[in-house]
């Protein structure tokens, strides 16, 4: 479009005569559109004028009382409005400057709290189908026939933007414009220079009370839209939703003389109010849309079908139809257009999915709109209604508890999460929302700060016939955290969930999932199995054995758990943030520095030390906060606890401390999940003796508990009045010999499912061997499949045992499970091919592989069979460093960055792992991390200088060799040692650099380390090389046969080598010279309370 200019004097002369202006300076200036900016016209932006002058502004419009100082070197014209509103003046100036671009166009303005966007989009569908060129201005952007502009900060833009868009629309030949009219727009007079052909009132409820003083103040601004209707003798149609209790106030806002003269033509529409001009009678409402009959002043007019579900969309469609009808558009053509009207993104937007779940995304962000949304979807819900929502930060706080109350009242399950927290703490916002939820509804409420995770949790817990409503953000493509806007889409999160949940595409190695339905079924069985008078404590430590601590805790509380139980303060704090009302017991012994946190957070503590008890009471007394303790008696496990004879005196001491409340007495069995319970019964006798002695001198505490899962199953005499359950909650029995729970044919199931797929299949001839070490040899022709899951993923390193399920049949594992793959026999399973789904844990048809079965194959107990390499690495670190480590989340680097931003005031982690180089700049700018202070002098093989002190390169790309322990008692410690050694040993097998990644890695390493001497070093290494193979499999096979002392391994993931390549025959060495292919980074969070340890 050509640039527009206009003479200032011409603009001023065209203004209405009632504007009195005081002008200082020349008006003989050519004005260009770039000089009109919102900051220069909004009422609170006067302090921006120096920046405007520096940017080249030559004209300033100011109000009568504004005081400004113009530098002597600036030639500036000042136009002061002595009479009249400045923003209205600027709107008129913009209209004149752009030569009234809307002249000749009809503008339909929609105002109200809800329905503006959807009604505009329905109108756009109608009029486009009728052949009109249309434009739209509102929440979801600005649309012209030739261009689409993304959403801005304002649903109702400033006058400067409105008229600039109008100029573009005129250029595109637009005939009719649909516009959302907001209370902010009316307050700032942004629409003062527009003439509306139609004005529509949809509804009214409290909104934007962070800006408006009250609901009445909010309504006052909305009423101004109708006070202006018909101004300038422009004929205007005014439509009112007469089902709204306050609709008459909007009707009365129109000057009566304009109605009398016919300048304003009022119409009403509704469903309940049968006296309306346009009345709808709903006939059918489904999740796909609605059908309703329309009557005009009591006479049948037509039947409309709209592909938009919900009662409120009947209101929106009726308003749009009434607009077209009063505008003289033909009824049947309008009805046809409505039948194909598309849903508006983010407005009751339905998301199709393969699970049979009704999923709706909606912008509802007030208590009233959330209530209407949940009420609308209830008739469409076959089973359970789940609501996911949050409230924005730095906005109206009064609506938070109201929205919490509404969600809890109208939904069966509520998941409170973050919206746009802005500069507020997400946990604080969530607490304010939850404060409005009545106590009787708290059990169905879950909290999760991470919105993406909250959506995933809701979908994972939903099944066919359920409805999931995701409210608050609608079609927004961002999330505002602090002052940074990051990409986020509710719809995309839903679509990502189902992409992960469907049968795996070939590029995905495997997915582990947790079935919320099975988890809840297990809890229901346990509850029905539990004797009267016995409460249960949910032990959710160590991430609930892979189920997820928060997921398990929330489910357990919903099914009546009286207590949550964990093993450290970090877990307790995370539980408290999600379940602020639930009591939490921390097992074990607490360090002195943790006691103050425990008192402040009101955690209950296991207690067995007189010294700790004294310190705890001192802190509690200083803070004037009583603390609950559970005294632990050691009845024979010889771990934590007081000796039996020490308990009564300890009890008396604690009872005499005013800020200590003895809530529980506890012990732990050393023999609860074995067939022989002799020792366990001895412990029960000792514990009963302790109880008797205490009873003689003091009332017993509220809770007496001794049983873990095994004890609950087989030691009913030790139930007392509370049991601690951990393993059983996950649907896994602690051992084979424990009692099984079966009620009405229902049994416990493991909710964990592990799936993969066939990545490759082939036919073996008799004599062909399989895998490393040739541990399986085919005796006849057979078909085998490669499954891309191995011990590097945490699967047990089985050899010729174990099975997977394919097409409902067992496929035995043959050979050894390798780092990232296993081979199974599929000779008997017809139709199996690349891409066929594989179940490693879970059900397939009538067959099932349980966690217990997998544990049997691995020769371990059930609770040590955990998924992923993380637990192995963590255990090694803890043993080496003497501290406890907890993995708090497994996500991609970008998701981790988002999460730590949200949690930086209440951190749940100390260290971030897995940031790739591409994120280093963003992570540096975030200010979330501190320098690690570790020397990188040994990383001299880096391909570039690593000079960022915040991030520590680790893991990927180290040089590793596997060696035979019978040949090398002291393997070389570095590449230089290997090359320069004068001994005959070690001999090597390496892979060809031309066709093998490990071989190429070795060659590049030598080049990087030796520089110009690389050729000489390679020659020296070649003298030690027994053979060069084309790949790793061939190299390792020759190594197993004993043809060399060492074999070049992968040049990635040394942690796996350290932990997985070690046995009686073989070891692994990692050479220190460098990490040529390094991409992974670690960093310490600035908010970590344990920075030194981190």
LUMVOGU-45777 format. One record per residue (C-alpha): x negated, y negated, z negated. Coordinates in steps of 0.05 Angstrom, whole numbers, plus 32768, in hexadecimal, padded with zeros to 4 digits. Example, Ala and Ser with C-alpha at 12.3 -4.5 7.8 and 13.67 -1.06 7.14 Angstrom:
2
7F0A805A7F647EEF80157F71
END
This chain:
1094
8000800080007FE67FBA800F7FD07F8F7FD480067F5E7FBD7FF67F157FAE80237EDB7F9E801A7E917F8D80257E857F42804B7E457F51807D7E6C7F7C80877E9F7F4480957E697F1080C57E447F3D80EE7E837F4680F97E8E7EFC813F7E807EDD81497E387ECA81547E477E80810B7E587E7780E57E1C7E5D809A7E237E6B805F7DFA7E5380287E017E867FDF7DEF7E7C7FB47DF57EBA7FC07DFD7F047FF87E287F217FD87E297F657FBC7E6E7F5B7FC37EAE7F837FD97EE57F537FC77F2E7F617FEB7F6A7F437FAD7F837F1E7FB27F4A7EED7FF27F627ECD7FE27F937E95800C7FAC7E5C7FDA7F957E277FE57F4D7E3E80307F4E7E3680427F797DFB80547F537DBC80197F6B7D937FE27F647DC77FD27F1A7DC17F8E7F2B7DA47F7D7F4C7DE67F797F0B7E0D7F2D7F027E067F237F467E287F547F317E5E7F2D7EF27E6B7EEC7F187E6E7F0C7F477EA07F1C7F0B7ECD7F637EF77EBA7F727EAE7ECE7FBA7EA97EB47FD47EB67E6E801E7EB97E5C80287EAB7E1280617E9D7DE380707E5B7DC2804B7E6B7D81800F7E917D9C7FCC7E707D8D7F947E7C7DBE7F4F7E5E7DC97F347E5B7E107EE97E597E1A7ED07E1A7E3D7EB37E427E767EF67E637E877F267E437EB97F687E5F7E9E7FB07E4B7EA97FDB7E537E6A80267E5A7E72804A7E537E2F80937E697E2880B17E317DFE80F57E517E0481087E9A7E1280EA7EDE7E0480A37EE87E1F80AD7F317E3280ED7F217E5780C87EE87E7A80917F197E9080C57F4B7EAA80E27F137ED5809D7EFE7EEC808F7F467F0180D07F4A7F2880C07F0A7F4D80787F1E7F5A808D7F607F7980C67F3D7F9F80FD7F637F7980ED7FA87F96812C7FC87F79815A7F9A7FA081837FC97FCB817880057F9E81A980217F6C818A802C7F2781AC805F7EF9819380567EB1819B808C7E7D8195807D7E33819F80A87DF5817480D37DC7817981137DEF818981267E37816A80EA7E5B813681117E828163814C7E93819C81207EAA816D80F77ED6815181377EF5819781537F0281AA81107F23816B81157F4D8180815A7F6481C681427F7581B381047F9C817981257FC081A8815C7FD881D881267FEF81A18109801B818980CE7FF2814180B97FE8813980B87F9D8109809F7F68810080B07F1F80E1808B7EE480DC80AE7EA080BD80DE7E7080A181107EA2808280DC7ECF809680B17F0A80AD80D07F4B80B280B07F8F80BE80D47FD1807480D07FE2805280D27F9E805780EF7F58803780CB7F1E802880F27EDE804980E17E9C802F80A37E798033808F7E308076806D7E3B80B780907E5380D1804A7E61809480267E8080837FDD7E7980A17FAB7EAA80607FA57ECF805E7FEF7EDD80A97FF47EEC80A57FC07F2380647FDC7F3F808680207F4480C27FFD7F6280957FDF7F97807C80257FA980C4803F7FAB80D980077FDA809E801A800680B9806280078100804D8017811E80627FD5816A80577FD08179806C7F88814F806D7F49815B80957F09813C80787ECB813680897E828146804D7E56812680517E11812D802B7DD080E580147DD680F37FFB7E1D812F7FD37E0481097FB77DC780D07F9E7DF481007F857E2A80DD7FAF7E5E811E7FB77E8681347F6F7E80812C7F607ECA814F7F9F7EE381977FA37EFC81B67FE77EEE81EB80047F1A81FE80397EE681F0803C7E9B81F9807F7E7781FC808D7E2C81EE80D77E1B81EA80DC7DCF81CA80BF7D9181A280DC7D57816980C27D2D812780BC7D5480E880917D5680F1807C7D0D80A680727D0A80B480357D3680FA80207D25810C800A7CDF814980387CDB817A80607D0481A680217D0A816B7FF97D24815E80317D5781A8802F7D6B81A67FE37D7181717FE77DA78199801B7DCD81D77FEF7DCA81B27FB77DED81B37FE07E2D81FF7FDB7E3082017F937E1981DA7F847E5982087FAE7E8582277F857EBD81FA7F487EB281ED7F1C7EEE82327F317F0982157F757F1F824C7FAA7F1F82387FE17EEF825680257EDF825080357E948256807E7E7F825E80937E36825B80D87E15829C80D47DEE828B81127DC5825980E77DA0827580C77D61825680837D708268807F7DB9829A80477DAD8263801A7D91824080217DD5828180147DF9828D7FD67DCE82477FBD7DDC825C7FAE7E2482767F667E2782C27F6D7E2B82C87F387E60829D7F607E8F82CA7F9D7E8783087F717E9182EB7F537ED082D77F977EEC828D7F857EEC82827FC07EBC82AB7FFF7ECA82AB802D7E8D82B580797E9082B280AF7E5A829D80F77E5E829C81317E2C82B081787E1982D281737DD682F681317DE2832E81447E12834080FA7E1D830180ED7E45830180D87E8D82D481137E9E82E081517E7382BB81937E7882D981D77E6682A0820A7E6082B1824E7E7E826F82747E7B822C82677E5981F082957E6281A582907E5E81A482837EA881D7824A7EAA821E82337E9F8260822C7EC4829681FA7EB082D581DA7ECB82D9818E7ED1831881667EC7831F811C7ED8835280F87EAC8377813A7EA0837781537EE7834C818D7EFF831481747F2C82E281AD7F3882BB81E67F1A827081DB7F118238820E7F0981F481F77EF281B682237EEB81A682047EA881B882287E6781D482097E29820F81DF7E1581E6819F7E1681D681AB7E5F822081AC7E6E822281667E5081E681517E7B8204816F7EBA824881507EAB8227810B7EA3820281137EE58241812A7F08826880EF7EEC823280BF7F05823880DB7F4B828480DE7F49828C80957F32825B80827F68828A809F7F9C826280DD7FAE828B81187FC9829E814A7F928291818B7FB7824D81767FD1823A815E7F8B825081A27F6F822681C67FA381EA819B7F9181F481A97F4681F481F47F5381AC81F07F6B819281BD7F39815081D47F1D813F81D57ED48114819C7EBA80CF81AF7EA380CE81AF7E57811981A37E50813A81E57E3B810A82047E6D8112824F7E7280D382787E7C80DC82BA7E9F80B682F57E8280B283417E8880C4834F7E3F810E833D7E41810483037E11812B82C27E1A80F5828C7E16810682427E1880D782067E1780F681C57E0280E1817E7DEF810E817E7DB180E781567D7E811C813C7D4E814781607D1B818681547D448169816A7D86814B81A87D65818E81B97D4781B181B17D8A817B81DC7DAC818082157D7A81CC82117D7A81CC82167DC681A082547DCA81C3827A7D9281FB82937DBF81C782A97DF181A082D17DBD81AD831B7DB8818283297D7B815182F97D59814782AF7D6480FF82977D5980ED824D7D5780A682317D61809E81E77D54807681B07D32807981657D27804C812F7D448019810B7D1A801B80C07D0E806580C17D1C80A680C17CF4809880EB7CB680DF80EB7C9D80F6811C7CD280C381527CBF80E881727C84812A816A7CAA810F81907CE680F581C67CB7813981CD7C97815C81CF7CDB812C82037CF7813282307CBA817E822B7CB9818B82397D03815282697D15814482AF7CFC80F982A47CFC80D382627CFA808B82577D0E807382117CFB803681F87D20801381BA7D3B8033818B7D6D8006814E7D7B7FE581457D377FC081077D4E7F9980EA7D137FC081107CDE7FAB81547CC07FD5818B7CE07FDA81B17C9E7FF781737C7C802C816B7CB2803F81B47CAD804581AE7C61807581737C69809F819C7C9A80A181D87C6C80B481AD7C3080FA81A57C4E810781F07C538132820D7C1B811282437BF1814182797C0A8128826D7C5180DD826A7C4280D382B57C4F80E482AE7C9880B382757CA3806C827C7CBD803882467CC87FFE82447CF97FD782057D087FC1821D7D4D7FFD82127D7A7FE582447DAE7FDE827A7D79802382697D5C804182737DA1801C82B57DA9803382CD7D64807C82BC7D74807A82E07DB68056831C7D98808D83227D6480C6831C7D9680E783557DBB811D83607DEF815B83397DDD813683077DB2813182BD7DC180F382937DB780FB82477DB680BB821D7DBC80CD81D67DAA80AE81917DA5808081897DE180A9819D7E1D808381937E5D8049816D7E3D800681837E597FDD816D7E1E7FD3816E7DD47FB981327DAE7F8781437D777F6881087D537F6180D67D8C7F5281097DC17F8381247DF37F75816D7E087F9981997E3A7FD181C37E1C801081E07E3A804582087E15805B82297E568014823C7E688009825C7E23804882867E2E8031829B7E737FEB82AC7E59800A82D87E23802F83027E557FF483057E847FCD83247E4B800783517E36801683707E7A7FF183AB7E977FA983967E9B7F8D837C7EDD7F4C839C7EF37F2083637EDB7F38836C7E937F1483A27E6C7F4683AB7E347F77838B7E057F87839A7DBC7FCA83837DA27FF483877D62803E83987D668065836B7D3780A283977D40807D83D47D26805D83AC7CEF80A283967CD680BE83DD7CDD808583F77CB1809383C27C7C80DD83D37C7C80CC841D7C72809D840C7C3980D183E07C18810584187C1C80D3844A7C0180C084207BC580E084317B81810C83FE7B5E80E783D17B2F80A683D47B55808D83967B79805583967BAC8018836C7BB8800283667C017FB783707C077FA5834B7C477F5A83437C3E7F2A834F7C787F5D83367CAA7F8D836D7C957F6183A17CB67F6883837CFB7FB383727CF77FA683297CE77FA8830E7CA17FDC82D87CAD800883047CD88008833B7CA48011830C7C69804D82E97C89806E832C7C9A806183477C54807F83097C3280BC830E7C5F80C683567C4680C183447BFD807783447BEA807083227BA6802783117BAF7FF1830A7BE37FAC83267BD47F6983167BF47F1F831D7BE67F0282D67BEA7F12828D7BE37F1082807C2F7F4682B47C3B7F6F82987C017F6B82517C1D7F8382687C617FBD828E7C417FCF82507C187FD082247C56800282527C77802B82677C3B8027822E7C08805B824E7BD8803F82957BD8801582AB7B9C7FCF82C17BB07FA182EE7B887F5682EF7B987F3583317B897EED83397B717EC283087B4A7EBF82BE7B5B7E7F82957B5F7E7D82597B2F7E8082267B697EC282457B817EE8823E7B3F7EFB81F57B487F1A82047B8C7F40823F7B6F7F5D82147B377F7081DC7B657F91820B7B977FB382327B5F7F9782757B757F9F82B07B457F5D82D27B357F4683177B237F20830F7AE17EED833B7ABE7EB7830B7AA67EBA82E57A647E8882B27A7F7EB282A67ABD7EF182A27A947ED4826C7A687EBD82437AA47F00824C7AC67F2682337A8A7EF981F67A837F0781E17ACB7F5281F07AC47F5481C67A857F30818C7AA67F60818D7AE17F9C819C7AB47FB081D67AE27FC2821A7AC37FA182567AE67FBD829C7AEB7F8E82D77AE27F9483237AEB7F6683467ABA7F4183807ADB7F3283BF7AB37EFD83F07ACC7F1B84347ABE7EE6845C7AE27ED5843D7B257E9884197B077EA183DE7B347EC4839E7B1E7EE7839D7ADB7EE0839D7A907ED183DC7A697F1083F87A497EFA83E57A037EEC839D7A197F30838F7A367F59838179F67F27834D79DB7F21832D7A207F6D832B7A237F71830879DF7F3D82D579F47F6082C47A357FA482C07A127F88828B79E37F75825D7A1D7FAD822B7A2A7F9D82237A757F97826E7A827FD582977A927FCB82E37A907FF882F87AC87FDE833E7AD67FB7837A7ABD7F9883A67AF27F6983DF7B027F5384057B407F5184507B507F1284717B687F3984AF7B817F7D849D7B9D7F7C84B77BE57F5F84FC7BDA7F83853D7BCC7F6385457B887F7F850E7B5A7F5F85277B1A7F3284EB7B0F7F6984BB7B237F9684D87AED7F5E84D07ABB7F5A84877ACF7FA684807AC67F9F849C7A7F7F6884697A6F7F9184307A8C7FCF84457A657FA584447A267F8F83FC7A357FD883E87A407FEC840679FD7FB683E279D77FC8839F79F7801283AB79EA800483B0799F7FE7836A799A8005834279D4803F83447A06802B83667A46801F83397A83805283327ABB802E83637AE9800C83A67ADC7FEC83C37B1B7FBC83FB7B2C7FD1841C7B6D7FB4840F7BB17FD5842E7BEF7FBE84757BDE7FD3846D7B95801884537BA9802384917BD4800C84C77BA4800884AA7B5E805084937B4D804084967B038010845C7B0E803F842E7B34804D84057AF5807183C77B0E804483B37B48801B83D67B7D7FE583BB7BAC7FEE83CF7BF57FBD83C27C2C7FB183FD7C5B7FF984147C58801283D07C6F7FEE83DB7CB18012841D7CBC7FD384457CAF7FCF847A7C797F8F84777C4E7F8284C27C597FA085027C777FB4851E7C337FDF84E47C1B802A84E97C18804E84D57C58808884A47C5880C484BA7C818109849C7C79814384AD7CA8811384C87CDB80E984887CDB809E848B7CCC8065845A7CC6804284497D07800284247D16801383E07D357FCF83DD7D577FCE83EC7DA27F8F83F07DCC7F9783F37E187F6883F37E537F6A840F7E9A7F44843B7ECA7F0D84137EEA7EF2844A7F167F0084947F267ED884C97F497ED385147F567E9C853E7F357E7F857D7F537E6885B87F277E2685A77F077E30855B7F077E1E853C7EC47E4185027EA27E2684C57E7D7DE784B67E577DC184F47E417DEA85217E707E1385387E347E4985557E607E4185807E9F7E7B85927ECD7E8685DC7ED47EB985D47F0C7ED3859D7F3A7EF585677F117F0F85207F157EF584EE7EE37F0684A57ED47EDC846D7EB77EFE84447E817EDB84007E757EDB84047E287E9E841B7E007E7A84197DBE7E6683D17DCB7EB083C17DC37EB483E57D807ECE84277D9A7EAD84637D777E70847F7D9A7E9084C37DA77E7084FB7DCF7E9C85307DF07ED585237DC07F1084F47DBC7F4584E47DEF7F6C84AD7E117FB384AD7E2D7FC184A47E77800884AA7E92801E84C97E507FEA85007E527FA9850B7E2D7F6785007E527F2B851B7E2A7EEC84F17E247EB185157E447E6785037E3A7E5584CA7E0B7E7984887E027E4784537E1B7E4084097E0D7E7983F27E397E9984307E587EB184777E4C7EC184B07E7C7F0084DA7E767F1985197E9A7F57850A7EC47F5785497EEE7F9B855D7ED37FBB85177ED97FD4850C7F207FDC84C77F3C7FA784A77F107F7D84747F347F5984327F2B7F8484037F037FAF84387EE17FBD84237E997F9A84487E607FAD844B7E177F7484547DE57F9E84467DA67FE984497DA78022846E7DCA802A84827E12806A84AA7E1D806F84E17DE8802484E07DDB800284B47DA77FBB84A57D917FB984897D4B7F8284637D277F7C849E7CF97F6F84CE7D337F3984A07D4E7F1B849C7D087F1984E97D067EF484EB7D487EC284B87D2D7EB984DD7CEB7ECE84A17CC17F09848B7C977F4384657CB57F3584227C967EEF841E7CB47F0784267CFB7F0B83DE7D107F0D83C17D567ED383997D717E8883937D667E93835A7D357E9B83857CF67E5983AA7D057E33836A7D0E7E52834A7CD17E4183857CA57DF883827CBB7DF483387CAE7E14833D7C6A7DE383747C557DA7834C7C6D7DBD83087C507DE2831E7C127E2182F77C217E6783037C3A7E7982F07C817EBF82E97C9E7ED282E47CE87F0B82B17CEA7F1E82B47D337F0C82D37D777F1B82A37DB07EFA82837DEB7ECC82487DDF7EFE82127DF47F33822F7DC67F0182317D8D7EF081E77D987F3A81D57D957F4481FD7D567F0A81DF7D2F7F2281997D427F6581AA7D247F4781C77CE57F0C81997CD97F2A817C7C997F3C81C17C7F7F0781EE7C9F7F1082397C9D7ECC82477CBC7E8482317CB67E6582477CF77E7D82497D3F7E61827E7D6F7E6A82857DB97E69823E7DD47E4F82417E1B7E22820E7E3A7E5B81EF7E607E7B81DA7E1E7E3D81BE7DFE7E4881767E157E9181757DFD7E7D81977DBB7E4581647DB17E75812A7DBB7EA881487D8C7E7F81387D4D7E93817A7D2F7E4D81987D277E0C818B7D017DC5819B7D167DB181E27D067D6981D27CF47D4D82137D127D0C82127D397D14822B7D817CC982347D8D7CD1827E7D9A7D0382717DD27CCD825C7E037CED82817E3C7D2882537E417D31823E7E8A7D3981F67E737D2881CD7E367D5C81D67E017D5B81957DDC7DA081937DBC7D95819C7D717DDE81AE7D637DE181F07D887DB8822F7D7F7DB0825D7DBB7DBC82A67DA87DCA82ED7DC07DD182F07E0B7D9582FD7E357D5F831A7E087D2F834D7E257D3B83927E077D1883D57E0E7D3084187DF27CF784457DDA7CEE848D7DC37CDD84917D797CB784D37D827C8784AF7DB27C8184697D937C7C845D7D497C6884147D547C8A83FA7D937C7183B97DB27C8F837A7D937C8D834E7DD07C85834F7E1B7C3D83377E157C2E836F7DE47C4A83A07E167C2383857E527BE183787E2E7BDD83B97E077B9F83E27E177BBF84227E007BD984547E337C1C84527E117C51843B7E197C6884537E5D7CA484327E7D7CE0843C7EA87CFB83FC7EC77D2F83EA7EFA7D2483CE7F3F7D2983817F3C7D4683817F837D8483A87F707D8883A77F247D9A836E7EF57D6E83877EBC7D34838E7EEC7D3F83487F087D44832E7EC17D01834C7EAF7CE0832F7EEE7CFD82E97EDF7CE682EF7E977C9F82FE7EAB7CA082C57EDC7CBA82957EA77C8982AA7E717C4A82B47E9B7C54827E7ECF7C1D82817F037C0382C17EE47C4582E57EED7C2B830F7F277BF183297EFE7C1F83387EC37C4F835E7EF07C1683877F0C7BFF83987EC57C4683AE7EB37C4A83D87EF27C0F84017EDB7C3884187E9F7C7684267EC97C8484707ED47CBC84627F067CE8842B7F217D32843F7F277D6A841C7F4C7D9584157F0D7D9E841E7EC37DC184627EC47D8984827EEB7D5484617EBF7D7584787E7F7D7F84C07E987D3484C57EA77D2484A67E637D4F84DA7E3F7D2A85117E637CEA84F77E447CC884DC7E827CB3849A7E607CAB847B7E1B7CD6843E7E297D0E84297E587D2283E27E6A7D6883D67E4D7D9B83A17E5D7D8483597E577DC383457E317DE3834C7DED7DA983617DBF7DD883687D847DF383A77DA47DAD83C37DAD7D9B83B67D657DD983D97D4B7DEC840B7D807DAB84257D9F7D8E843E7D5E7D8F84887D4B7D5D84BE7D367D3F84C27D7C7D43847D7D997D3884357D847D3E83F07DA47D0D83B67DA67D1E836E7DB87CE583447DD27CE182FF7DB47CC882D87DF07D0B82BE7E047D5182C17E1F7D4E82AF7E687D9782BA7E767DAE82997E357DF382797E377E1182837DF27E0B824F7DBA7E18824D7D6F7E25820F7D457E3181FB7CFD7E7181D57CED7E6781917CCD7EA481A07CA17E8581E17C867E8181E27C3A7E4782137C407E1A81F17C727DD9820B7C547DEF82547C587E0E82487C9D
END
